[in-house]
Amino acid sequence: MQIGLIGLGKMGGNMRERIRRAGHTVIGYDRNPEVSDVSSLAELVEKLEAPRVVWSMVPAGAVTQSVVDELGGLLSAGDTVVDGGNSRWTDDEKHAEELGAKGIGFVDAGVSGGVWGLQNGYALMVGGDKEHVERLHPIFEALKPEGPYGYVHAGKVGAGHFSKMVHNGIEYAMMQAYAEGWELLEKVDSVTDVREVFRSWQDGTVIRSWLLDLAVNALDEDEHLERLRGFAQDSGEGRWTVEAAVDNSVPLPAITASLFARFASRQDDSPQMKMIAALRNQFGGHAVESKE
């Protein structure tokens, strides 16, 4: 299968490579000419055979809107656009309507896997009409992890990004729990090797997880996280999750508290946020702030 891919950063670049390894043709565009296969979106569209599929992996909001607008003027009826960035689900509905008026299909794909996706595969949560989603099945199969799981057609347009948003809200709360436990262990005099306590949890315990494995990786690199400042950014999806909970009268005390803890990290140097920052760097390559 042939596909165009816009945005070749930490996620998009690895996705291009994984799709190519599965035997598909990927034409990639990025503003950085050193990684781009073509010089413009127009050239990307020109090189694709109709009916075209173009997958966008750019930041949510204004950047995604500009890409959708430009593709709307370049593509033809029967083509399909996929938004694999972390867009808000309400934007998906708008984009599907705008492109649909021109006969262009739209699919939203929540993508999870971070910098490890090339090796391990990406979990995919997809929203859109069945005809548009099924057309992309070979690409989803190439991207997802091996085995029966890792890909779901979650529902209509917006369902993919809504599902990914909830996934990220849960992620916030899980990281916060590990961070709070780590700070308490570091605080007491009786526990003399916190890193090995975390490592001992990796087998046989009910709290073992990939996040725990990444926490151990971070502690192996910096045993007491002394090189990090206790500051953790939020991507926006935690906020959207809490807003959706309010709109739907669903109580989310753990996820809400974890979001507010991120806000607290910006007020002073927070020990817990050192672990949150370390975990975000481990799974997503997100930037950290050093004490220097």
Backbone hydrogen bonds, N-H to C=O, Kabsch-Sander energy under -0.5 kcal/mol:
donor,donor_aa,acceptor,acceptor_aa,energy
3,I,25,T,-2.2
4,G,53,V,-2.7
5,L,27,I,-2.4
6,I,55,W,-3.1
7,G,5,L,-0.5
7,G,29,Y,-3.0
13,G,9,G,-2.2
15,M,11,M,-2.3
16,R,12,G,-2.4
17,E,13,G,-1.6
18,R,14,N,-2.4
19,I,15,M,-2.6
20,R,16,R,-2.1
21,R,17,E,-2.3
22,A,18,R,-1.0
22,A,19,I,-0.5
23,G,20,R,-2.0
24,H,19,I,-1.6
25,T,1,M,-2.7
26,V,24,H,-0.5
27,I,3,I,-2.3
28,G,26,V,-0.6
29,Y,5,L,-2.9
35,V,32,N,-1.6
36,S,32,N,-1.1
37,D,28,G,-2.5
38,V,28,G,-1.0
44,L,40,S,-1.9
45,V,41,L,-2.6
46,E,42,A,-2.1
47,K,43,E,-1.7
48,L,44,L,-0.8
48,L,45,V,-0.8
54,V,80,T,-2.4
55,W,4,G,-3.4
56,S,82,V,-3.5
57,M,6,I,-3.4
63,V,60,A,-0.5
64,T,59,P,-0.9
65,Q,61,G,-2.5
66,S,62,A,-2.2
67,V,63,V,-1.9
68,V,64,T,-2.6
69,D,65,Q,-2.6
70,E,66,S,-2.3
71,L,67,V,-2.9
72,G,68,V,-2.2
73,G,69,D,-0.9
73,G,70,E,-0.7
74,L,70,E,-0.8
74,L,71,L,-0.6
75,L,71,L,-3.0
78,G,103,G,-2.7
79,D,76,S,-2.1
80,T,52,R,-2.4
81,V,105,G,-2.5
82,V,54,V,-2.7
83,D,107,V,-2.4
84,G,56,S,-2.9
84,G,82,V,-0.7
87,S,85,G,-0.8
91,D,88,R,-1.3
92,D,88,R,-1.1
93,E,89,W,-1.3
94,K,90,T,-1.3
95,H,91,D,-2.8
96,A,92,D,-2.9
97,E,93,E,-1.7
98,E,94,K,-2.4
99,L,95,H,-2.6
100,G,96,A,-2.4
101,A,97,E,-1.5
102,K,99,L,-1.7
103,G,100,G,-1.7
104,I,99,L,-2.3
105,G,79,D,-2.9
107,V,81,V,-2.4
108,D,127,G,-2.1
109,A,83,D,-2.7
110,G,125,M,-3.6
111,V,109,A,-0.6
112,S,123,A,-2.4
115,V,283,F,-1.3
116,W,113,G,-1.3
116,W,283,F,-0.6
117,G,114,G,-1.4
120,N,116,W,-2.8
121,G,117,G,-2.7
122,Y,143,L,-2.9
123,A,112,S,-2.6
124,L,150,G,-3.2
125,M,110,G,-2.5
126,V,124,L,-0.5
126,V,152,V,-2.7
127,G,108,D,-2.9
128,G,155,G,-2.1
132,H,129,D,-0.5
133,V,129,D,-2.4
134,E,130,K,-2.8
135,R,131,E,-1.0
136,L,132,H,-0.7
136,L,133,V,-1.1
137,H,134,E,-1.4
139,I,136,L,-1.0
140,F,136,L,-2.2
141,E,137,H,-2.5
142,A,138,P,-1.5
143,L,139,I,-1.9
144,K,140,F,-2.4
152,V,124,L,-1.9
154,A,126,V,-2.0
154,A,152,V,-1.2
155,G,126,V,-1.0
159,A,156,K,-2.6
162,F,158,G,-2.2
163,S,159,A,-2.3
164,K,160,G,-2.1
165,M,161,H,-2.2
166,V,162,F,-2.1
167,H,163,S,-2.4
168,N,164,K,-2.4
169,G,165,M,-2.0
170,I,166,V,-2.4
171,E,167,H,-2.2
172,Y,168,N,-2.1
173,A,169,G,-1.7
174,M,170,I,-2.5
175,M,171,E,-2.6
176,Q,172,Y,-2.1
177,A,173,A,-2.0
178,Y,174,M,-2.0
179,A,175,M,-2.5
180,E,176,Q,-2.5
181,G,177,A,-2.2
182,W,178,Y,-2.5
183,E,179,A,-2.3
184,L,180,E,-2.1
185,L,181,G,-2.3
186,E,182,W,-2.4
187,K,183,E,-1.5
188,V,184,L,-1.4
192,T,190,S,-0.7
197,V,193,D,-1.4
198,F,194,V,-2.4
199,R,195,R,-2.2
200,S,196,E,-2.1
201,W,197,V,-1.0
201,W,198,F,-0.8
202,Q,199,R,-1.5
203,D,200,S,-0.7
205,T,201,W,-0.5
208,R,205,T,-1.0
213,D,209,S,-1.9
214,L,210,W,-2.3
215,A,211,L,-2.2
216,V,212,L,-2.1
217,N,213,D,-2.1
218,A,214,L,-2.5
219,L,215,A,-2.2
220,D,216,V,-2.2
221,E,217,N,-1.5
222,D,218,A,-1.7
225,L,222,D,-2.1
228,L,225,L,-1.0
229,R,289,E,-3.3
231,F,229,R,-2.6
240,W,236,G,-2.2
241,T,237,E,-2.2
242,V,238,G,-2.0
243,E,239,R,-2.6
244,A,240,W,-2.6
245,A,241,T,-2.0
246,V,242,V,-2.1
247,D,243,E,-2.5
248,N,244,A,-1.8
249,S,246,V,-1.1
250,V,245,A,-2.6
256,T,252,L,-2.5
257,A,253,P,-2.2
258,S,254,A,-2.0
259,L,255,I,-1.8
260,F,256,T,-2.3
261,A,257,A,-1.9
262,R,258,S,-1.3
263,F,259,L,-1.5
264,A,260,F,-2.1
265,S,261,A,-1.4
266,R,262,R,-0.5
266,R,263,F,-1.4
267,Q,264,A,-1.8
268,D,264,A,-0.8
270,S,230,G,-1.4
270,S,268,D,-0.9
274,K,270,S,-0.9
274,K,271,P,-0.8
275,M,271,P,-1.0
275,M,272,Q,-0.5
276,I,272,Q,-1.9
277,A,273,M,-2.8
278,A,274,K,-2.3
279,L,275,M,-2.6
280,R,276,I,-2.5
281,N,277,A,-1.9
282,Q,278,A,-1.9
283,F,279,L,-2.4
284,G,280,R,-1.9
285,G,281,N,-1.2
286,H,280,R,-1.5
290,S,288,V,-0.6
291,K,227,R,-1.2
